Amino acid sequence: MTLPQGQPLSMTGMATKMIHHDGVTIPATRGGRGRPLVLCPGLNSTQADLHELAALLRRDHDVVTFDLRGHGLASASDRYSFDAFLSDLVAVLADLDLPTAPLLVGYSLGADLAVHYASEHPDAVAGLVLIDGANPLPEPFITETDLVEFRALADDLAQAAEQNKGTAHQVLLTAQHIHALNLEVDVARSAILDRYRKIDHPISLIMSTSLAGDSTEGRAPRHNRLWRTGVERLVRERPHTSTTWLDADHRLVFTHAPAIAEIIRSAGPGRLPGC
């Protein structure tokens, strides 16, 4: 990533560039030293939210973080589809000026975007680290009986986002956008195993044991079982896939940043399975 004329590195060694594409502006921040790494956030998460993990990774990585459209310091859009978010990742990676192909790390939706990107750009990444996403589920995660609860969850997320308006943590998506994206991701995951089959790069998974929480009632038990079943399905298909389970829910990237950073630190060339 080259800096625009007149934009120096900050005192902390960080540099930010605004990437313009598809009618949106995507802020990408680069800092640290070492092997290149690109960190892709998920739905309802921003690079500001991932600051702890990014800071830990910068100790021995040249880290690029960015915001997806409608998130953080990125501009709003009239299009919040899976393909639109994938185009944001494509635009960021196309703009980079890295010495070697980066390790691509994705969280939640960002993991799904990473798998789709790697399946379409086989020479552009060195490996994948997927955090609680891109799970090749054998059946729909969101069934008809789950719709009311997932709509309510989307409402809660959109309402909670109101308090972050105007900050680096803001999310501009409506509850309708969030719910539609969840349904779209569910469909994408039903076919993502075919994407994995196109990827020759090493893959490391970091998954939560209690994605849906630790309740023994309601939707949580089924969703947690389905999450593990999807991972087992992938490992049968790709036996050399590395998998780490963390005793956490889907917020693991925020609650277990040091542990995740250490796992990623070990996921380098010559260390990831298949390298």
N, C-alpha and C positions, 0 to 999 in steps of 0.2 A: 504494500500500500504506500503510495507516494503522497506526501503532504501537499496541499495547495500552497501556492506561493505566499509566503508571509505568515504561514501558520507553524510556529515552532513547537517543539516538544515541550510539555509542561514540566514543572519542577519535579514531578514524580516519574518522569520518563514516559508519560502517556501521550498519545497523539490521537486526535479524532478527525475523521473525514466524513463528509456528507456525500452519500451516493444517491444519485438521481436516476430513477428508472420507473417505467410504467406509471408515471404520474405521481409517484410518491418519493419521499426523501428518507433515506435510511442512514442513521448515524452508526458508524463503525469505529470502534476504539481499539487501539493497538498498544501493547506495552509488554515489558518483560524481555527475557533473553533465553535463548535455547532453541530447541526444535519447535517448528511452527505448530500452532494449535488454533482451531476455530471453534468457538463455543456458541452453539445455536440454542436460544431460549425456546420455551414452549408457549402454548396458549395461556394468556393471562400472566406471563412472567416477562420481565424486562432484564436488560443487562445490569441495571441498577440493583434489581432484586438478587442477581447472581454475583454481587460484588465480592462476597467472602470467598466463594469458590474460585472466581477469577483471580483474586489477589494471591491465593495460595498457589495457583497454577503458574502465575507469572514468576515465581521464584526460579523455575527452570524450564519455562516455555516462553516462546514468543507468541503471546495470546492475542487473538482478535475476538472481540465481543461485538454484538450489534443488537438493534431492536427490530423486530418485525413490524410491519405496517400497523398503525393503530395502537402501538405499544410504546411506552417510554417516550423518548424524544423523536421517534419516527412520526411522519405526518399521517393524517387520517386518509382513508380511502373509501371508495364506494364498492370495493370488492374485497371480501375477506374469505375467500375460498381456500381450500388446500393448495390448489395450483397457484393461487396468488401468493401465498406465503412461501411456497417452493421457489417462486420466481425471485423473491427477496433474497433467499439464500444463494441462488444462482448468481444474482447481481453482485452480492458481496464477494463471493469467491472469484468471480471474473475480474474484480477490481484489485485483487491482492497482488502484491509484488513480493512473493516469498521465495527464498532460495531453494526450497524443496516443497513437495506436496505436504500439506498439513495433516495432522491427526484431527479428524472431525468428531467433535463431541456434541451430542444433542440430548436435550432434556425433554421428556414427554412428547408433545407434538414435534419438537425439534429433533427428536430421535427418528421419527417417521420421515421427516424432511431429509435427514441425513442419509437414510437408507435409499430413498428415492433418488437423491442426488448421486450417490455413489454408484447406483445401478445404471445411471445414464452417463456418468462421467468417470469411467473406470481408471483413468490415469491422473485424476485430479486430487486424489486423497491417498494418504499413506495407510490409513486404518480408521476404524470406527469405534467409538465408545458410546454406548447407548444407555441412557439413564431413564429407566421407568417409562419406556415407550417402544414403539415399533414392534409390538408383540403380535406374532402371527396367530391370533386367536382362532380356535377351531369352530367357534360359533359366535353369534352377535353378543357383544358386551351389553348393549342397550336393547332390551326386549320391549315389547308393548307394555308390559307391566311396570317397566322402569321409567317410562316416558314422563309421567307426572313428577317423579322425584328428580329426574335430570333437568326438567324445566325449572323446577324450584331451585335447584342448585345453580343453574345459569342466572336466575333472578338474583340469588344471593351474591354471586360473584360480581355481577354488574352493579348491584347496589353498593357493595363494599368498595368497588373501584372509584366510586364518586369521591371518596375522601382523598384520593391521590391525584385528582384533576389538577393539571398545571405543574406536575412534578415529573421527575425522571422515572417514577414508578407508575405513571398513569396508564390506564387501558381504556381505549375509546370505544371498544366494541359494545354493542347492546346485548341484552340477554338473548335476543333472537339470534344474533350473530354467534354467540357462544354455543347455544344449543345446536344450531345448524352445523357448526364446526365439529362438535362432538359426534354427531350422527355421521358426518362425512368421514371422519377419522375411523370410526367403527367399520365403515365399508372398506376403506383403504386397507385396514389391517387384515380383513378377510382374504385379501389377495397379496399381501406383502411378502409371503413366502416365495412367490415367483420373483420378487425383486432381490431377495437374498440370494437366490440361485445365480444371479448375474454378477455377484460381487465376489472377487477373488481375494480381496484384502482381509487382513485379520479383523475380527470383531470381538469386542468385549462388552458384556452386558452387566449393568449394575441395577438390580431390581429390588423393589420393596417387598417385604413379606406380607404386608397388610396394606396393599394399595388402597382399598376401600375402607380402611379402619379396622379396628380389632373387635368390633361387635360380633356377637354370636347370633344376632337376629337380623331380619331385614335382608337387604341385598348384599351386604358385606361378605358373608361366607361364600356365596356363589361366585362373586366377582374375584375374590382372592384365590379361590380354587382355579377359576378360569385363567387368571393371570399366570399362575404357576404352570398350568397345562399348556398354555401357549409357548412358554419358554422351553418346556420339555419337548414340545413339537419341533422347535427350531434346533435344539441341540441334537435331536435324532437326525435331522436333515444335515446339520453342520456340526459333526462331533467335536471339532476343534474350537468351537466357540467357547470363549471363557465366560463364566457366569459367577457373579458375586451377589449373594442375597444379603440385604441389610435389614435389620429388625426395625422397620420404620413404615410410615405410610407414604403417600405420594408426595409429601413435602420433603422427602429425604434430601433433596439437593440443597435445602435451606437448613435442615436440622442436623445433617451429617456431612457437611462440607469438608472437614478435614479428612474423614475416612475416604470420601469420594476422590479427593485430590490425590491421596496416596495411591489409590487403585489406578487412577489415570496416570500418575507418575510412573508406575510400573508397566504401563501399556505402551511401550515404545518399540521401535524397530529392533528386532532381535529378541524381544521379550513377549510380545503378543503371540498367542498361539498361531501357528502357520507361518511365522516369519523365519 
